[in-house]
Amino acid sequence: MELILAFALILVGAEVFTNGIEWLGIKLRLSQGATGSILAALGTATPETLIPIVAIVFTNSAAADEIGVGAILGAPFMLATLVMLLIGLTAFLLRRRRGRSTLAVDAPHARRDLSFFLICYTLALAIAFLPPGLHFLKGVLGWLFLPAYALYLFLVLRSSARSRRDIEEELEELEAFENLTFATYLRRLGASLIPNDPPLLLIVAQTLIAFGGILIGARIFAGWVDGFSTAMGLNALLVSLILAPLATELPEAANSLIWTREGKDVIALGNVAGAMVFQSTIPVTIGVLLTPWQLGSYGTLAAVFALISGAIIYLQLRLRAKDDSLPLSSLVAGGAFYLLFLAYVVWNVLRA
């Protein structure tokens, strides 16, 4: 029953959240890419970001650092592999409904997101392998991720001016744009609201309430996963690296799959890629500065696989995304690394 409640809160909350985010992006006059990369990504990245913060800063246990580091590494790993796979599979299975067999993307925007992720996450991985004589650099390099994310936000917002492509996409969106969910229901109750022209205050209220539902659902699910893993005798690193991110990444997955289903590919990819940038900067800062930042074999392999998957998508965007059309194979490839990682984990658990 607890698990069903968690899934219901996350999935329903994600549906209402995406609707509110889209309207918020229109009201703030952001491009679709900026809407996905900043608003949606920051919102849905919060649940998995809270886990390492709580574990590292507020938990006084021997496994606290392992839980925090595992959660920090697990989030981008899940996004770059499993969630990208789900987007590709959704686009493929619904290709007739969507009217295309590729992902329509804003290639320059997506390349910028993945460039920041690849650079920042590679630096984070390199810091973990600093020799003892250079360990003092950890406290210096750890501060670079915050200005890197500030630069990313500046570049995204600066490029959010209306291009001809943005205008064309917005017109297409408005032709089939869904009414604001809260406005529709309030109007049925007698309120004098126009669902296709909602006030900003109602949009913000819907977005915050829906996000609250996502957050509560993610916490319930994460608690269930933690209890289950403890009962099964799994160690803290595997709980945080695999099971906890699996729970908290559901908002990104649900939001992006909803947008992919509706043919809003720019926001769908921007949501995941923007969250990857966030996860490779803000939480990494906490991990590098407040923990020994020792990744172990599981953490190192997950980080390497996330980088490889992200690099494949980046290269596909640069070499094969003609007319801003991305082949689905570049997204599905990431799923192979996720399955390979799980196979490695199972092999090691059975061998122990």
Backbone hydrogen bonds, N-H to C=O, Kabsch-Sander energy under -0.5 kcal/mol:
donor,donor_aa,acceptor,acceptor_aa,energy
5,L,1,M,-2.2
6,A,2,E,-2.0
7,F,3,L,-2.3
8,A,4,I,-2.4
9,L,5,L,-2.5
10,I,6,A,-2.2
11,L,7,F,-2.8
12,V,8,A,-2.3
13,G,9,L,-1.7
14,A,10,I,-2.2
15,E,11,L,-1.9
16,V,12,V,-2.2
17,F,13,G,-2.6
18,T,14,A,-2.6
19,N,15,E,-1.5
20,G,16,V,-2.1
21,I,17,F,-2.9
22,E,18,T,-2.3
23,W,19,N,-1.7
24,L,20,G,-2.4
25,G,21,I,-2.6
26,I,22,E,-1.8
27,K,23,W,-2.6
28,L,24,L,-2.2
29,R,26,I,-1.1
30,L,25,G,-2.8
35,T,31,S,-2.3
36,G,32,Q,-2.3
37,S,33,G,-2.8
38,I,34,A,-2.4
39,L,34,A,-0.9
40,A,35,T,-2.3
41,A,36,G,-1.3
42,L,38,I,-2.4
43,G,39,L,-2.0
44,T,40,A,-2.7
45,A,41,A,-1.4
46,T,42,L,-0.6
46,T,43,G,-0.9
49,T,45,A,-1.4
50,L,46,T,-1.9
51,I,47,P,-0.9
53,I,49,T,-1.4
54,V,50,L,-2.9
55,A,51,I,-2.7
56,I,52,P,-2.9
57,V,53,I,-2.5
58,F,53,I,-0.7
58,F,54,V,-1.3
59,T,54,V,-0.5
59,T,55,A,-0.6
60,N,58,F,-0.6
61,S,59,T,-1.0
64,A,61,S,-1.2
67,I,63,A,-2.6
68,G,64,A,-2.5
69,V,65,D,-3.0
70,G,66,E,-2.5
71,A,67,I,-2.3
72,I,68,G,-2.2
73,L,69,V,-2.4
74,G,70,G,-2.6
75,A,71,A,-1.7
77,F,73,L,-1.4
78,M,74,G,-2.6
79,L,75,A,-2.2
80,A,76,P,-2.8
81,T,77,F,-1.3
83,V,78,M,-2.5
84,M,79,L,-1.1
85,L,81,T,-2.0
86,L,82,L,-2.3
87,I,83,V,-2.1
88,G,84,M,-2.3
89,L,85,L,-2.7
90,T,86,L,-2.5
91,A,87,I,-2.4
92,F,88,G,-2.0
93,L,89,L,-3.0
94,L,90,T,-1.9
95,R,92,F,-1.4
98,R,94,L,-2.8
99,G,95,R,-1.4
100,R,95,R,-1.1
103,L,326,L,-2.8
104,A,102,T,-0.6
105,V,103,L,-0.6
105,V,324,D,-2.7
107,A,105,V,-1.0
110,A,106,D,-2.7
111,R,107,A,-2.8
112,R,108,P,-2.0
113,D,109,H,-2.2
114,L,110,A,-2.5
115,S,111,R,-2.3
116,F,112,R,-2.1
117,F,113,D,-2.1
118,L,114,L,-2.9
119,I,115,S,-2.3
120,C,116,F,-2.6
121,Y,117,F,-2.8
122,T,118,L,-1.7
123,L,119,I,-2.0
124,A,120,C,-2.2
125,L,121,Y,-2.2
126,A,122,T,-2.4
127,I,123,L,-2.3
128,A,124,A,-1.1
129,F,125,L,-0.5
129,F,126,A,-1.3
130,L,127,I,-1.5
134,L,131,P,-2.0
135,H,132,P,-1.3
137,L,134,L,-1.9
138,K,135,H,-1.5
139,G,136,F,-0.7
140,V,136,F,-0.5
140,V,137,L,-0.5
141,L,137,L,-3.5
142,G,138,K,-1.8
143,W,140,V,-1.2
144,L,141,L,-1.7
145,F,142,G,-0.6
148,A,144,L,-1.5
149,Y,145,F,-2.0
150,A,146,L,-2.1
151,L,147,P,-2.4
152,Y,148,A,-2.0
153,L,149,Y,-2.5
154,F,150,A,-2.1
155,L,151,L,-2.4
156,V,152,Y,-2.4
157,L,153,L,-2.6
158,R,154,F,-2.4
159,S,155,L,-1.6
160,S,157,L,-1.2
161,A,158,R,-0.6
163,S,161,A,-0.5
167,I,163,S,-2.3
168,E,164,R,-2.4
169,E,165,R,-2.7
170,E,166,D,-2.6
171,L,167,I,-2.3
172,E,168,E,-2.1
173,E,169,E,-2.5
174,L,170,E,-2.9
175,E,171,L,-1.5
176,A,172,E,-1.0
176,A,173,E,-0.7
177,F,174,L,-0.8
180,L,195,P,-2.0
184,T,180,L,-2.2
185,Y,181,T,-2.0
186,L,182,F,-2.6
187,R,183,A,-2.1
188,R,184,T,-1.6
189,L,185,Y,-1.1
190,G,187,R,-1.5
191,A,186,L,-2.5
193,L,191,A,-1.7
197,D,194,I,-2.1
203,I,199,P,-1.8
204,V,200,L,-2.6
205,A,201,L,-2.3
206,Q,202,L,-2.6
207,T,203,I,-2.4
208,L,204,V,-2.6
209,I,205,A,-2.5
210,A,206,Q,-2.6
211,F,207,T,-2.3
212,G,208,L,-2.3
213,G,209,I,-1.9
214,I,210,A,-2.2
215,L,211,F,-2.8
216,I,212,G,-2.6
217,G,213,G,-2.6
218,A,214,I,-2.8
219,R,215,L,-2.2
220,I,216,I,-2.5
221,F,217,G,-2.5
222,A,218,A,-2.7
223,G,219,R,-2.3
224,W,220,I,-2.2
225,V,221,F,-2.7
226,D,222,A,-2.6
227,G,223,G,-2.5
228,F,224,W,-2.4
229,S,225,V,-2.8
230,T,226,D,-2.2
231,A,227,G,-2.1
232,M,228,F,-1.6
233,G,229,S,-0.5
233,G,230,T,-1.0
234,L,229,S,-2.5
239,V,235,N,-1.8
240,S,236,A,-2.3
241,L,237,L,-2.6
242,I,238,L,-2.3
243,L,238,L,-1.2
244,A,239,V,-3.5
246,L,242,I,-1.5
247,A,243,L,-1.4
248,T,244,A,-2.3
249,E,245,P,-2.5
250,L,247,A,-1.1
253,A,249,E,-2.5
254,A,250,L,-3.6
255,N,251,P,-3.0
256,S,252,E,-2.6
257,L,253,A,-2.4
258,I,254,A,-2.2
259,W,255,N,-2.4
260,T,256,S,-2.6
261,R,257,L,-2.6
262,E,258,I,-1.7
263,G,260,T,-1.6
264,K,259,W,-3.0
265,D,263,G,-1.2
268,A,264,K,-1.9
269,L,265,D,-2.8
270,G,266,V,-2.1
271,N,267,I,-2.6
272,V,268,A,-1.4
273,A,269,L,-3.0
274,G,270,G,-2.5
275,A,271,N,-1.6
276,M,272,V,-2.1
277,V,273,A,-1.8
278,F,274,G,-2.2
279,Q,275,A,-2.9
280,S,276,M,-1.4
281,T,278,F,-1.5
282,I,278,F,-1.5
285,T,281,T,-2.1
286,I,282,I,-1.4
287,G,283,P,-2.3
288,V,284,V,-3.1
289,L,285,T,-2.2
290,L,286,I,-2.2
291,T,287,G,-1.3
295,L,293,W,-0.6
299,G,295,L,-1.2
300,T,296,G,-2.3
301,L,297,S,-2.2
302,A,298,Y,-2.4
303,A,299,G,-2.2
304,V,300,T,-2.5
305,F,301,L,-2.6
306,A,302,A,-2.2
307,L,303,A,-2.1
308,I,304,V,-2.5
309,S,305,F,-2.6
310,G,306,A,-2.4
311,A,307,L,-2.5
312,I,308,I,-2.3
313,I,309,S,-1.9
314,Y,310,G,-2.3
315,L,311,A,-2.6
316,Q,312,I,-2.2
317,L,313,I,-2.3
318,R,314,Y,-1.8
319,L,315,L,-2.8
320,R,316,Q,-2.5
321,A,316,Q,-1.0
322,K,320,R,-2.2
324,D,321,A,-1.2
325,S,322,K,-0.9
326,L,103,L,-3.3
326,L,324,D,-0.5
328,L,101,S,-0.5
330,S,327,P,-1.1
331,L,328,L,-1.2
332,V,328,L,-2.1
333,A,329,S,-1.7
334,G,331,L,-0.8
335,G,332,V,-1.2
336,A,332,V,-0.6
336,A,333,A,-1.1
337,F,333,A,-0.8
337,F,334,G,-0.6
338,Y,334,G,-1.4
339,L,335,G,-2.3
340,L,336,A,-2.2
341,F,337,F,-2.2
342,L,338,Y,-2.3
343,A,339,L,-2.3
344,Y,340,L,-2.0
345,V,341,F,-2.4
346,V,342,L,-2.8
347,W,343,A,-2.4
348,N,344,Y,-2.0
349,V,345,V,-2.5
350,L,346,V,-2.7
351,R,347,W,-1.8
352,A,348,N,-1.5
